[in-house]
Every structure is written in C-alpha cells, then in structure tokens.
Amino acid sequence: MYSTIPALQQCILSGDPEYQKIARRKLSRAFSSQAVQGYEPLFLQRADLLVDRMRDAAGPKVDLKFFLNSFVWDCMAKLFFDEDLRQLEDLRTHPWTQTPITLVKRSALAIVLLPPSLQVWCKYLFPRLSERLAPPRCMTDSHGHLRASLRASKSDVPFWKHIFRDGEQDLTPDGISNTASSCMIELTRAPKIETNVFIFAIAGGELTSAALCGLFVLLVSNPTTMSMLCNEIRSSFTDSSTISLACARALPYLDACVEEALRIYPPSPTGLERLTPPQGIAIGGHAVPGGVRVSVAPVAANKSPANFINPEAFAPERWLKTDPSYTGDVHAASQPFSVGPNACIGRNIAIAQLKVATVKLLYNFDIMRCSDVQHWLRQKAYIIWDREHVRLDANVKQARSSDT
C-alpha cells in the first residue's frame, strides 16, 4: 500500500517494497541499539543543560513544553545535521521547531480537499491552494544543511557515518558520499533525501517532544504513579552525574510508564493513511478494493475496551504483568511506532531521549500539577497533535545526604 501524501511516496514511508528494502537496510544502521548507545554523550549533555535551564526557571507554572521541545530538537539538529540550534542556551524558539505542525496541517488539508488523482495536478489547477500547502522555507532549507553535512569529511557527522560506512563510500559528481548501489544513489538524491530528512525531523523532533509532554502531563495527573516513579529513579542513582542511558533503560517502572503514556497519548493519534493498490488487497482477512484509503487510528485502538481493561486509566501496572486486573489486556494493540514495513525506524532514538530526559528531570525536580494542565490532553489533531503549552510547577528537589 502507498502513502496518500504525494511527498511521502518517495521516502522511507513509501509503500514501494524495493525502495523500502534498500532505504531501511542502509538507514537502520544509524538507528540500531548499538548506534544509539553512541549518541549517549549528546543526549546526556543536552539533558544536563535542560536541568540547568529548568533550575534557573524553577517555580510555579514552568513552560515544560518549551524546555522539552528545545531538548529534543537541539538533539535532533545536532544528530542529523551537526547543527546547533542553541534553543536551551539562548532560551529561544528556532523556526525549525514550528515547521512540522504547520506542514502537517497543510498535508492533512490536502488529503481532505483533494483526491489522490488530483494531488499531483494541484499546483496547476489550484495554484493559490498549492502555494498554501507548500512546505515552509525553513524546512526546505534543511536539504542544504544535510548535503553540507554529508560533504564534510566524507560524512563525519556520527549519524551519517553509520550509513556511509568506511570501505563502501564513493563520491557522486555533486560531492555527496554514496555507495555503489544505484538504489542508494536514489536514496540520497533530492527530492528523496529532502523527504527522508523531513520524516526524521518530524519523528525525531515533533513526535518525541509530544510524547515527553504527554508523559509528564499524565504523571502529574496521577500523583501516586509519579511518586512511585520518582522513588524508583532516586533510589537507583547516587548522583545526577551517574545517570546513564543503560541504567535508564533498565528501570522497569519507568519503562511501564513510557509504554502507558504512549498508549493513552500516542504522538500520531490518527495513523497514516495508506492507499490500496489498484488490484486491491486483503486486510485482516477481508478483501478491500483498489484505490481505498485505509488506516488504523491509534487513539481508537488504544482506548477500546476490547483491547484494554479500564482503557481511560493511566495504569503502568498493566505493562508489568504483576496485577491480575489487567491480564485481559491486548498489549499488541498499542503500536505507537506502528508495525510492519512502515514502522517507525527511529524507535530506539525516541525511547532513549524519553528515558534520559525523564530520569534527569525527576531526579532533580519535584514536578507537580497546576490548574492549567487539567484539559491539556483534549487537543486537535492534524495527523499529529496541535499541542498547547504545558505549564507545571517545578521545584528543585531537596538534596539528600547522599547527594552532597
């Protein structure tokens, strides 16, 4: 099946099996558990800066959305482009972070207003509408940043070094490190590289920061759960400097909280639509004709009583398999990173950032709910959430004797 968004038909989300096979094989190197472990110094350095900036702003109604967005996007820009957005250093919002929701809104509008057969002709038939749906300038500029990164010292950017391994590198006429594979050449040429980078930016930046915001809103709305998680984190480390990615990954209650937050607040609530091939296809044992848009809405699947007992409750215990009340849950129904050939390739990076940021913040701060967060989860969705600001009370944790 193929994406209903024209721009995504030539990227890693494409339904083209041959393209996906080549793209995922090469790109998966940079998203493997081993590769992500190599990104740990970057994530920890940015998380420590996040703590420092949060400490300066500690008090009532701290804008957690800004700080979490800045942490994630600063990491992603450095990881993918070797670009310093300096949002945490300068306490300002970079235009890149405002681009995804704008562009996704436009894509959602195009899906609703135009059938697939007309989307290709949109710029000719409806020039003004096409202009409104076009990617913002700051997103198209990312192509230049990436190409510059790839040219630098035969791809010295750590993320891309996993993809363009030593011994496989070749230089195309435009100076981009490449492989001998013609398919890989296609992968790294515009517009495909532009589209893939857009996907990385959306998934790595917008969706991960959304997941972090959702996790903290759910935690502060459930004080008992928050207390249990804080106890697990604070009893596992003697000092903030001893926090590591490996240790964060090993915390079972944190893992359960992350899984449950992603179930209740999936970063992509509506699911990506797919267009069935002309000859039709069988889905779940049912014949579906060609040219039909199909998708599964994670919000619907995750909150269905057929899949989860007491689905509206934030209950991390359901993932620990220690509470018999939740033995009937269908855990496989919650797929925040999707499944199959279109599954999110960046799961390991997203989970690493989620856990590092959460552990660092809850080790150093007591974060509590304020009235502004009461209705935060009730948001509009345009493929991704149109998030409001998250203002929470954040106070510096009182030092224990073992911390000094």
N, C-alpha and C positions, 0 to 999 in steps of 0.2 A: 504494500500500500504506500501511497505517496502523500507528502505534506500538501495541504490545501493552500499554503502560503507560497507564492512563486519563489520568493527569495530563499526559502528553505529547501527548495527542491534540488539545490546544488550544494548541499552541505552534509555534515555528518548525520543530520536527522533525515536525510533523503531516504526514500524507500528503495532506491536503486541498489539491489543486493551487491553488485560488483563494486560500486563506489564505496558503499558502507564497509565492505570487507577490507578493501585497501586502506581506507581512511582510519578505521578503528584499529587495525593492526599496527599502523605507524603511531597514531596518536596515543594509544593505550599505554605505550612505554612511559609517557610523561605523567600518567595518572595512576600508575601501579602503586601498591603499598610501599615498595622499596623506594620509588621515586619521591613519593610524598614524605617519607622519612627524611629525605634530603632537603626538603623545604622547611623542616622544623625550625632552623635558626631564624628564618624570615618570619614565620608565624609567631614565634616566641618574642622576637624583638618588637614586632608590631603590637603584640598583646601587652608587653611591658609598657610600651608607650601609651597604649589605651588606658592602662591602670593609672599611669602618671597624670594623664589629662583628666580622667574621671576623678582623681583625688583632688585636683585643682577645682573641679566643678561640684564637688560633693555637697549634698544638701537636699532640700526639697525640690521636687519636680525637675529632675535632671532629664534632658532630652536624650534618652538612651538610643533612639533611632539614629540620631546624628552620629553618636560615637560608634555604634555597631556598624553602620554604613561605612564610616570612614575607615575603620579597622579592616573590613573585608575588601573594600575597593582599593585601599592602599596596598594590601597584599596582592590582589589580583593584577594590578597595574605593574607592580614590580616583577611579579612572577612571569607574566606573559610578555610584557613589553620592555622590561628593565626601565620602567618609567616611574618617577617619584611624584605622586600626586600631592603629597605633603598635606593631606587634609587634617591629620591628627597634629602635626607640627604647627600648622598655621590656623587651626580651628576654623576652616572654611570649607565650603562645599565645592567640589570640582564639577564642571559641566558634564563630564562623563557619567557621573552618578545619577544625573537627572534624565539621561537619554533613554534608558530602557523602557520605563513606563510610558514615555511619550511615543516611542516607536512601536511598542506592543499595542498600545491603544489604536494606533493607525492601522496596524496589521489586523486587529480584531474588527475594526470598522470595514476594512476591505473585504474580509471574509463574509461579513453580514450583508454588505451592499452589492457585492459583485460575485456572480457565479464563477467557478474556476475557468470556464471557457472565455470569459471577458476580462479576467485579471491581467492577462498578457497584453491586451489591447487598451488597457485603462489609460495609458499616457497619451494615446492617440485620440480616443473617443471622449475622454473626460480630463483634459489637461489640468484644469484647476484642482480637481479632486486628486489627480495623480501627484500634483505638487504638494498637497496637504498630507498625502500618505508617504511621501519620500522620506528616507532616513535623515535625521538631523545631521548637520555638517560635522559636529564633533564626533559622531560615530563613524562616518566615512573617513574622517582623518585618521582613525585607528589603523587603517590599512597602511598608511605611510609609516606610522610608528613601528608596526610589526615588520615591515620589509626592511626598515633600517636596523632593527634588532637582529634580523636574520643575516644581514650583510656583515654585521660586526664580528670580526674574528671568526668567521665561519660558524656563526651561531653560538656565541659564547654565553648567551642567556641560558641559565641552567634548565629551564623548562624545555626549550627547543633542542638542547644538546641531547636530551633523551630521544628525541625524534630523529635528528640527523646525527646518527652515531658515527664515530671515527671509523674510517675504512669504507663507509658507504657514501660519503659525501662527494658530491660533484657540483660544479657550478654551472648554472644555466646562463644564457647570454646576458640576462639582466642582473647577474651577480648574486642570485639567491642560492644558498646551499640547497642541494637537492640530491635525490637518488637517481639511479639509472632507470628506475621504473617510470614508464610513461604515465601510469596512473598517479604516481606520486607527484610527478610534474604538474599534472592537472590539479592535484590537491592543493598545491602551493601557489597556483596562479590566481590572479584576480579573475572573476569575482569570487571564486570559491574560497580563497584564503580570507577574504573580507567577511564572507558569510560565516565561516567557521569561527573567526575571531569574535564576531557578533554573538554567536552562540556561547562561546567561552565567557564573554563579558556578562551576558545575561545570567547564565547559570552560576558563574563564579562570583559575580558581584551582587546582582539584584536578588536572586533566589536564596543565596546563602545568608545574606543580611536579613531577608524576610523571615527565614527560618529562625535565626537568632532572636529577632524581635518577638516572634510568636512564642518561642520557648520561655523567654523572660516574662512575658505577659501571663502565660499560663502558670508559671511558677509563683509569681507574686499573688495570683488569684487563688492559689492553693497553699496557704502558709504551712500546713503540716508537711506537704511534699517538699516545699522549699527548705524547711528545717532539716528534714532527713537528708536531702542532697548536700546541704551545707555541712552537716556532720560528717558525711562520707568524705567530702573533699578536704575539710580542715583536719580530719584525723589521718589523712593519707600523706600529708606533706608537713615537713618541719619548718619550711620557709617558702616564700613565693618563688625564690630562685631555684628551688629543687623541682618545680613543676616541669614535666616533660610530656611530649606527645605520647610516648609509650605508656607512661603512668596514667595519663588522662584516658587513654583507650581502655585501660584495664579496670576502670571504675564501673561496676555493674549497675548501680542505681543511676548514675549519670547516663549510661547507655540506654536504660529503660526510659528515662525522662526524655531523651532526644527522640527515641522511637515514638513515644506517645505524643510529643509535641508535633512531630511530622505527620502523625495520623490525624490529629484534630485540626492542625493548621498546615496543610500541605502547601508548599510555596507556589505550586502551579495548580490552582484549585479546579480548573475546568478541564484540564487534559488537552493535549494537542490533537486537533482533528487530523484524520487521515482520509484520503480519497481512495476508494476501492478501485482496482484496475478494471479496464474495460470489460474483460471477460467475467468479472465477478469473482467472489472469493467466499470460502466457508469460514465463519467466525463463530466459535463456540458451538460448532455442530449445526449451525444454521446457514443456509445459503443466502448471501447478500449480493444483489445485482451490482453491476459496474457503475461507476460514477456517483457513488453514495458517500456522503461524509459520515464518518463514524468516529466515536471517541468514548472513553470512559471517564467520567468526572470523579476525580479522587475524593472530593468532598462528599459526594453521594455514596460512593463505595465505603469510605471510611466511617461514615456515620449511619450506616444501615444496620438496624437490629439483626438482620440476617447474618451479618459478619462479626459484629462486636456486641457483647453484653453491656448494657448501660452505655451506649456509644457516645453520649454527650459528656460523660465524666472524664476528667483528666486523671487517669489511673495508671501510673507507670508500672504498678504491680502486675498488670496483665501481661507484661513482657518478661517478667522474672519467672513466671510459671510456678510461683510459690503460693498463690491464692487460688483455691479451688473455685472461687466465684467466677473466674474468667476462663475456665477450662474449655468452654464452648467457643471462644474467640477464634476467628479465622485470620491468623496473623498475615497470611499471604495476600489478603485483600488490600492491605495497606502497602502501596508501592510508590512512595513519594519520588523515587528516582526512575519510575517506570520499569518495564521489563522487556525482554527480548532484544532484537537488533536495534531498537530505538531507545534503549535505556540510557540514562544519563551517564556518560563516561567519567564525569567528574565527581562521583560519589565520594571517593576516598579523600579528595581535597576538601570538599564541603564538610564532611564529618570531622575531619581534623581541625578545621577552623572553628566549627561549632564547639567542639570539646575544649580546645585550648582557650578560647575566649571565655567560655562559661566557667571553667575551672579558675582561671586567673581572676575573673571578676568576683566570683563568690568566695574565693579565698580571702580577698582583700576588702570586700564591701558587704555590708548588710543592705540588701536591696528590698524595698517594700513597696506595696501598692499605694497609689493615691487615687483620688476620685476620677482623675482624667482617664484612667485606663479601663474604666468599667465596661464601656461598649466598644473597645478597640477592635475586637475580633469581628465585628459586624462591618464589613468593608465591601466596596465594589470590587469586582474582578474583571480584568480585561486580559484573559489568559493567565496573567499574574495579578497579584493583589495591588490595588491602588492604596498604599498604606498611608495612614496618618502618623503623626508624631507619637512617640511613646515617652510619656513623662512619668518617671518613677522617683521615689525617694531613695537616695543612695548615700549611705553614711559609711565612713571609713571604719572598718572592723577594729574593735579594740584589741590591741596586741596581747597575746598570751605570754606567759613567762618563757615558753619555749621558742617564741618568735623573736625574742630580744637577745 
